[in-house]
Amino acid sequence: MKSLFKKILAFATGGSLAVVFGVVLVSSLSRYLLNSPIQWSEEVAKYAMIYGTMFGTVLCYMEDIHIKFGFLKQGLPTLVTRILNLVLDLITLGTGVVLAWSGYLFVMKRGGIDAPGTGLPMSVFQSAMVVGGVCLVIAALFQIPSHFKAKRYEAEV
């Protein structure tokens, strides 16, 4: 299940990047070759980038390739490292809950406004916070049980 979730995140991240690339390419060609700019292109590219950032952040967290201060953990005993990693995953879980909840409140307050370029409700775009928070919660819930398996840390001893 965890690997399927990672594949979905990778596809969503790559899909968001493809949308950004495609929209910017078509918009640029339209503007400079046809002298007819596409009005909604900047808006769609911007929000696709936000969705891609949310998905990519969660994927980096799950793959443990995010920015971190690894030198702080060097030389620590294995038990301290395990506890620290568990605490970090619990903080990530809490951050995901806060992000999803605050995104939900934001969508409820301002989601009814229509986007000027596309005419779509802003809730479609603002929901990126909710989606990112929920994905972060799911990712943390996948990561937390691994701290209670001794085999993960046998190589570090």
Secondary structure, DSSP 8 states (H G I E B T S, - for coil): -HHHHHHHHHHHHHHHHHHHHHHHHHHHHHHHHSS---TTHHHHHHHHHHHHHHHHHHHHHHHT-S---GGGTTT--HHHHHHHHHHHHHHHHHHHHHHHHHHHHHHHHHTTSB-TTT--BHHHHHHHHHHHHHHHHHHHHHHGGGGG-GGGGGGG-
